[in-house]
């Protein structure tokens, strides 16, 4: 029953983000004046809006073109950037662990012993996740990281996985 003011061309997504960030993130549809309408439908003065949410819905990049308020754009960009960073962290972790396996380095043991503190400080990073993110983004090579912990005689040729011919 609350009344909100929006700029011209605002959509139900803008309304969802105005109510609460989580409502905006989970928005799957809208009922405007009792009718189901697409999220990109511009709202008119006096419209009564009900937001429909879904538990598995997440924002998409095309939502940036559907909203007009800076608050909604900011919240969508923030979510997209955080999601991209999470994917990069996971990718970086996998790449480093695969490279460590090729060189027969126990990566989990190095992490547990805090042996990576020197590497983190050299790259100016605060946390291990920041290192994983940099590897995932392609800023740092996983080989450069792992080779610091490899004995000199192993550096020349990493172990090749079975079935790989060079």
C-alpha positions in Angstrom: 0.0 0.0 0.0 3.0 2.3 0.0 3.4 5.0 -2.7 6.7 5.4 -4.4 7.9 7.9 -6.9 9.9 6.7 -9.9 11.4 8.4 -13.0 9.6 8.2 -16.3 10.0 4.7 -17.9 10.6 2.8 -14.6 9.8 -0.9 -14.8 8.6 -3.5 -12.3 12.2 -4.4 -11.8 12.9 -0.9 -10.5 10.0 -1.3 -8.1 11.4 -4.7 -6.9 14.8 -3.2 -6.2 13.1 -0.2 -4.5 11.3 -2.6 -2.1 14.4 -4.7 -1.3 17.6 -5.9 -3.1 16.6 -9.6 -2.6 13.2 -8.9 -4.1 14.8 -7.4 -7.1 17.4 -10.2 -7.5 14.6 -12.9 -7.3 12.1 -11.1 -9.5 10.5 -13.4 -12.1 7.5 -11.4 -13.1 5.0 -8.7 -12.1 1.3 -8.2 -11.7 0.5 -4.7 -12.6 -3.1 -3.6 -11.8 -4.0 -7.3 -11.5 -2.5 -8.4 -14.9 0.6 -10.4 -15.4 3.0 -8.2 -17.5 6.7 -8.6 -18.6 9.4 -7.1 -16.4 10.3 -4.6 -19.1 6.8 -3.0 -19.2 7.1 0.7 -18.2 5.0 1.7 -15.2 2.4 4.5 -15.4 1.3 6.9 -12.7 -1.1 5.2 -10.2 -0.2 1.6 -11.1 -0.5 -1.0 -8.4 2.5 -3.4 -8.7 2.9 -6.9 -7.2 6.3 -8.5 -7.6 6.5 -12.3 -8.2 9.7 -13.9 -7.0 11.4 -17.3 -7.6 13.9 -19.0 -5.3 16.3 -19.8 -8.2 16.0 -16.6 -10.1 19.2 -14.5 -10.4 19.9 -11.2 -12.2 21.1 -11.2 -15.8 23.1 -8.7 -17.7 20.1 -7.8 -19.9 18.3 -6.5 -16.8 20.7 -3.5 -16.9 18.8 -2.4 -20.1 15.4 -2.8 -18.5 15.9 -0.6 -15.4 16.1 3.2 -15.3 16.9 3.9 -11.6 20.6 4.2 -10.6 19.8 2.1 -7.5 18.6 -0.8 -9.5 21.5 -0.6 -12.0 24.0 -0.4 -9.1 22.6 -3.4 -7.3 22.5 -5.5 -10.6 26.1 -4.6 -11.5 27.3 -5.4 -8.0 25.6 -8.8 -8.1 27.0 -9.5 -11.6 30.6 -8.5 -10.5 30.4 -10.6 -7.3 29.2 -13.6 -9.3 32.0 -13.2 -11.8 34.6 -13.0 -9.1 33.2 -16.2 -7.5 33.5 -18.0 -10.8 37.1 -16.7 -11.2 38.0 -17.8 -7.7 36.7 -21.3 -8.4 38.4 -21.5 -11.9 41.7 -20.2 -10.4 41.6 -22.8 -7.6 41.1 -25.6 -10.2 43.9 -24.3 -12.4 46.4 -24.0 -9.6 45.5 -27.5 -8.2 45.8 -29.0 -11.6 49.2 -27.4 -12.1 50.3 -28.5 -8.6 49.3 -32.1 -9.4 51.3 -32.0 -12.6 54.4 -31.0 -10.6 53.5 -33.4 -7.7 53.2 -30.6 -5.2 50.8 -31.0 -2.3 48.9 -27.7 -2.7 46.5 -28.4 0.2 49.5 -28.9 2.5 51.1 -25.6 1.3 47.8 -23.9 2.1 47.5 -25.5 5.5 51.1 -24.6 6.4 50.6 -20.9 5.4 53.5 -21.4 3.0 51.8 -19.0 0.5 52.2 -15.8 2.6 55.3 -14.8 0.7 53.6 -15.2 -2.6 50.5 -13.2 -1.5 52.7 -10.4 -0.2 54.8 -10.3 -3.4 51.6 -9.9 -5.5 50.1 -7.4 -3.0 47.2 -9.6 -2.1 45.4 -10.0 1.2 43.8 -13.4 0.9 44.3 -16.7 -0.9 41.0 -16.1 -2.7 42.4 -13.0 -4.2 45.3 -15.1 -5.7 42.7 -17.6 -7.0 40.7 -14.7 -8.6 43.8 -13.3 -10.3 44.6 -16.7 -11.7 41.0 -17.1 -12.8 41.0 -13.7 -14.5 44.3 -14.6 -16.3 46.4 -11.9 -14.5 48.8 -14.5 -13.0 49.9 -17.8 -14.5 49.3 -20.9 -12.3 52.6 -22.3 -13.4 54.5 -19.2 -12.0 52.8 -19.8 -8.6 53.4 -23.6 -8.4 57.0 -23.5 -9.7 58.1 -21.6 -6.5 57.4 -24.7 -4.5 59.0 -27.3 -6.9 62.5 -28.7 -6.4 65.0 -27.6 -9.0 65.3 -30.9 -10.7 61.5 -31.1 -11.3 61.2 -27.6 -12.8 62.3 -28.7 -16.3 59.5 -31.1 -17.1 56.2 -31.5 -15.3 54.7 -34.9 -15.2 52.4 -35.4 -18.2 49.0 -37.0 -17.6 48.6 -40.5 -18.9 47.7 -40.7 -22.6 49.1 -37.3 -23.5 51.6 -37.3 -26.4 53.9 -34.3 -27.1 
